[in-house]
Amino acid sequence: MNLPDLSHAVAALCREAGAFIRQEASHFDQGRVESKGLHDLVSYVDQEAEKLLVTGLQKLLPEAGFVTEEGTTAQTDAEYRWIVDPLDGTTNFVHGLPCYCVSVALARGPEPVLGVVYEVSRDELFRAVLGHGAFLNEQPIRVSRAARLSDSLIATGFPYHDFERMADYLRIMEAYMRDSRGLRRWGSAALDLAYVACGRFDAYFEFNINAYDVAAGVLLVREAGGHVSQWLADGDPVFSRETLATNGLLHEPMQAVMRQHWS
């Protein structure tokens, strides 16, 4: 397959889903929100956007399987799999906060080879293909050059349903708060990673995160020159439910903090 050409087709499909989300945001009714679990919201907008994406992706690559957030389809045993989050940042969307996106990745096994993140409100499309670099609205992007935690701005996500390790998490957060320019909680892991890729954030970390939240963003950071791993090991950051992404220069300093408070 021609991955660069395929990535442009996926980008167009994400823009189409984004246009639907943007239209629905103008008259969205919170009364149509459902709960999948503790603090885990879903709306008809997520569901319809996912159907649109799945239908289009099936036409682009019929042999690929799927990992989807809203369960539109669940073909997980194929060599290639689309990993789809139709609306990352649903809680932001529901409350009228303009920070949410469409995230689509194509993975071979556990490794993403194509990724698109489309920030709907700002009309910013991030795109990456393995070995071909990362782009924002078709302009090449690179991670930041911050070499010290004291010069860094760090993104994270707060636990929202599993609070078993909250004390450890808060100790790590406190250490980063003391040593960096600040922490930000954007409410969208896909955007956090996209912002690391283009240098707006210098690093991002989150625990108990899902593959569909991070798969596309992981590739964006890697193709923009950054490093992505599990928290304490250089393992799979997509399906392990823990992700640490940095500009590369900050990876060891951030892991050194984590080793003090997490085991």
GUSEKOL-853447 format. One line per 3 residues: number of its first residue (from 1); their letters; for each residue x, y, z of C-alpha. Coordinates in Angstrom, 3 decimals, padded with zeros to 6 digits, always signed. Example, Ala and Ser with C-alpha at 12.3 -4.5 7.8 and 13.67 -1.06 7.14 Angstrom:
% residues 2
1 = as = +012.300:-004.500:+007.800; +013.670:-001.060:+007.140
//
This chain:
% residues 263
1 = mnl = +000.000:+000.000:+000.000; +001.069:+003.619:-000.543; +000.923:+005.007:+002.981
4 = pdl = +001.502:+008.688:+002.094; -001.374:+008.642:-000.389; -003.529:+006.737:+002.077
7 = sha = -002.775:+009.309:+004.777; -004.156:+012.113:+002.609; -007.362:+010.135:+002.064
10 = vaa = -007.643:+009.534:+005.818; -007.042:+013.242:+006.445; -009.930:+014.134:+004.132
13 = lcr = -012.157:+011.653:+005.958; -011.199:+013.137:+009.338; -012.039:+016.606:+008.057
16 = eag = -015.437:+015.281:+006.967; -016.066:+013.851:+010.439; -014.838:+017.117:+011.936
19 = afi = -017.290:+019.122:+009.834; -020.133:+016.988:+011.188; -018.915:+017.497:+014.775
22 = rqe = -018.562:+021.257:+014.230; -022.110:+021.455:+012.871; -023.542:+019.524:+015.818
25 = ash = -021.619:+021.648:+018.338; -023.645:+024.698:+017.301; -026.875:+023.234:+018.688
28 = fdq = -025.792:+020.371:+020.934; -028.224:+019.322:+023.692; -026.627:+017.946:+026.878
31 = grv = -029.792:+015.985:+027.467; -028.676:+013.568:+024.747; -025.507:+012.566:+026.606
34 = esk = -025.144:+009.005:+027.902; -022.707:+007.507:+030.415; -020.564:+004.487:+029.543
37 = glh = -019.103:+004.350:+033.048; -017.816:+006.558:+035.840; -017.075:+010.004:+034.322
40 = dlv = -017.016:+008.424:+030.836; -019.463:+010.209:+028.539; -020.702:+009.427:+025.045
43 = syv = -023.136:+011.206:+022.753; -024.823:+010.578:+019.438; -022.123:+012.824:+017.945
46 = dqe = -019.375:+010.347:+018.926; -021.411:+007.452:+017.596; -022.378:+009.008:+014.271
49 = aek = -018.867:+010.351:+013.659; -017.452:+006.885:+014.286; -019.887:+005.299:+011.822
52 = llv = -018.848:+007.845:+009.199; -015.167:+007.096:+009.793; -015.529:+003.318:+009.853
55 = tgl = -017.524:+003.302:+006.623; -014.918:+005.432:+004.880; -011.925:+003.531:+006.255
58 = qkl = -013.411:+000.190:+005.210; -013.538:+001.472:+001.642; -009.956:+002.715:+001.787
61 = lpe = -008.476:-000.541:+003.116; -011.026:-003.378:+003.181; -008.584:-005.939:+004.604
64 = agf = -007.828:-003.943:+007.764; -009.413:-004.627:+011.140; -010.593:-002.083:+013.686
67 = vte = -010.146:-000.951:+017.269; -012.867:+001.646:+017.910; -013.914:+003.555:+021.016
70 = egt = -017.662:+003.334:+020.508; -017.788:-000.261:+019.311; -019.097:+000.376:+015.804
73 = taq = -017.030:-002.627:+014.739; -014.520:-004.858:+016.508; -012.307:-006.682:+014.013
76 = tda = -009.090:-006.950:+016.005; -007.225:-009.945:+014.525; -006.063:-008.496:+011.201
79 = eyr = -002.420:-007.659:+010.409; -003.367:-003.998:+009.946; -005.911:-002.315:+012.201
82 = wiv = -007.527:+001.102:+012.172; -007.524:+002.597:+015.675; -010.293:+005.180:+015.841
85 = dpl = -011.399:+007.792:+018.351; -014.130:+009.800:+016.621; -014.249:+012.520:+019.288
88 = dgt = -011.344:+012.643:+021.706; -012.312:+015.179:+024.335; -016.008:+014.298:+024.566
91 = tnf = -016.387:+015.928:+027.987; -014.957:+019.170:+026.581; -017.372:+018.956:+023.654
94 = vhg = -020.373:+018.327:+025.908; -019.516:+021.366:+028.054; -018.798:+023.650:+025.105
97 = lpc = -015.024:+023.784:+025.591; -013.261:+024.089:+022.220; -010.638:+021.399:+022.732
100 = ycv = -011.522:+018.128:+021.012; -010.433:+016.233:+017.938; -010.809:+013.297:+015.592
103 = sva = -008.010:+010.729:+015.916; -007.320:+007.903:+013.447; -004.283:+005.636:+013.253
106 = lar = -003.377:+002.620:+011.157; -001.270:+000.105:+013.068; +000.619:-002.967:+011.974
109 = gpe = +000.571:-005.121:+015.070; +001.177:-002.733:+017.979; +003.059:-000.168:+015.895
112 = pvl = +001.249:+002.796:+014.284; +002.362:+003.425:+010.705; -000.084:+006.229:+009.841
115 = gvv = -001.710:+008.801:+012.082; -004.076:+011.735:+011.703; -005.323:+014.055:+014.440
118 = yev = -007.777:+016.769:+013.404; -008.455:+019.535:+015.917; -011.960:+020.578:+014.984
121 = srd = -012.273:+024.031:+016.557; -008.961:+025.379:+015.240; -009.102:+023.556:+011.895
124 = elf = -005.632:+022.116:+012.488; -004.796:+018.797:+010.880; -001.790:+016.842:+012.118
127 = rav = -000.606:+014.007:+009.862; +002.251:+011.497:+010.035; +003.414:+008.453:+008.103
130 = lgh = +006.143:+006.097:+009.307; +009.444:+007.241:+007.806; +007.937:+010.305:+006.116
133 = gaf = +007.815:+012.890:+008.907; +005.022:+014.773:+010.640; +003.008:+017.749:+009.410
136 = lne = +000.567:+020.394:+010.642; -001.660:+021.648:+007.818; +000.988:+020.215:+005.466
139 = qpi = +003.882:+022.157:+007.022; +006.650:+020.016:+008.585; +006.758:+020.037:+012.383
142 = rvs = +009.433:+019.173:+014.954; +009.480:+018.675:+018.694; +010.900:+021.378:+020.951
145 = raa = +014.548:+021.730:+021.974; +013.959:+022.232:+025.700; +016.704:+020.307:+027.478
148 = rls = +015.802:+021.012:+031.102; +012.625:+020.340:+033.047; +012.845:+023.902:+034.332
151 = dsl = +012.309:+025.130:+030.752; +009.476:+022.749:+029.923; +005.684:+022.864:+029.732
154 = iat = +004.213:+019.439:+030.428; +000.803:+017.993:+029.545; -000.988:+015.245:+031.416
157 = gfp = -004.403:+013.717:+031.986; -006.023:+013.133:+035.358; -007.391:+009.704:+036.310
160 = yhd = -011.178:+009.733:+035.953; -012.354:+006.243:+036.905; -009.437:+004.271:+038.412
163 = fer = -008.080:+006.089:+041.474; -006.042:+003.242:+042.977; -002.682:+004.940:+042.272
166 = mad = -003.846:+008.491:+042.894; -001.359:+009.185:+045.709; +001.588:+008.128:+043.538
169 = ylr = +000.231:+010.119:+040.616; -000.095:+013.240:+042.712; +003.485:+012.906:+043.963
172 = ime = +004.735:+012.741:+040.383; +002.618:+015.734:+039.455; +003.935:+017.701:+042.416
175 = aym = +007.521:+016.997:+041.396; +006.860:+018.186:+037.842; +005.002:+021.253:+039.112
178 = rds = +008.018:+022.222:+041.188; +010.580:+021.554:+038.451; +008.839:+022.773:+035.259
181 = rgl = +007.117:+025.867:+033.908; +003.799:+024.183:+034.610; +001.378:+021.355:+033.941
184 = rrw = -001.605:+021.497:+031.598; -004.603:+019.175:+031.500; -006.123:+019.686:+028.046
187 = gsa = -008.686:+016.892:+028.278; -007.640:+015.230:+025.014; -004.678:+012.855:+024.925
190 = ald = -004.553:+012.926:+021.128; -004.141:+016.707:+021.164; -001.585:+016.554:+023.979
193 = lay = +000.565:+014.323:+021.802; +000.011:+016.418:+018.682; +001.111:+019.475:+020.647
196 = vac = +004.273:+017.671:+021.782; +004.946:+016.866:+018.135; +004.772:+020.511:+017.079
199 = grf = +006.633:+021.858:+020.116; +003.778:+023.539:+021.970; +004.241:+021.072:+024.812
202 = day = +007.642:+019.626:+025.653; +006.314:+016.396:+027.171; +003.156:+014.451:+028.003
205 = fef = +002.435:+011.602:+030.400; -000.694:+009.687:+031.317; -001.612:+006.413:+033.001
208 = nin = -004.606:+004.134:+032.352; -005.048:+005.534:+028.847; -006.581:+003.711:+025.861
211 = ayd = -004.996:+002.820:+022.533; -007.547:+004.819:+020.547; -006.629:+007.948:+022.546
214 = vaa = -002.902:+007.813:+021.789; -002.128:+005.697:+018.704; -002.111:+008.504:+016.130
217 = gvl = -000.359:+010.914:+018.484; +002.407:+008.435:+019.279; +003.381:+008.323:+015.618
220 = lvr = +003.171:+012.111:+015.314; +005.684:+012.554:+018.131; +008.049:+009.912:+016.787
223 = eag = +007.985:+011.302:+013.261; +008.560:+014.824:+014.625; +011.785:+013.671:+016.293
226 = ghv = +010.528:+012.880:+019.793; +010.551:+009.749:+021.918; +007.542:+007.790:+023.191
229 = sqw = +007.574:+004.846:+025.583; +005.947:+003.348:+028.619; +006.627:+005.211:+031.843
232 = lad = +009.597:+003.239:+033.163; +010.541:+001.069:+030.209; +011.049:+001.437:+026.489
235 = gdp = +008.001:-000.694:+025.743; +004.707:-000.390:+023.881; +003.107:+003.017:+024.629
238 = vfs = -000.068:+002.335:+022.620; -001.635:-000.776:+024.143; +000.104:-000.817:+027.557
241 = ret = -002.269:+001.859:+028.966; +000.638:+004.129:+029.939; +002.340:+006.683:+027.736
244 = lat = +005.300:+009.001:+028.181; +006.085:+011.264:+025.222; +008.852:+013.851:+025.178
247 = ngl = +011.075:+015.783:+022.820; +013.698:+013.131:+023.562; +015.924:+015.439:+025.583
250 = lhe = +013.534:+015.308:+028.552; +012.842:+011.584:+028.522; +015.439:+010.503:+031.069
253 = pmq = +014.807:+013.444:+033.441; +011.080:+012.669:+033.437; +011.650:+008.956:+033.975
256 = avm = +014.014:+009.747:+036.842; +011.155:+011.534:+038.599; +008.777:+008.651:+037.876
259 = rqh = +011.202:+006.076:+039.274; +011.131:+007.872:+042.618; +007.345:+007.646:+042.979
262 = ws = +006.079:+004.817:+040.781; +006.863:+001.132:+040.730
//
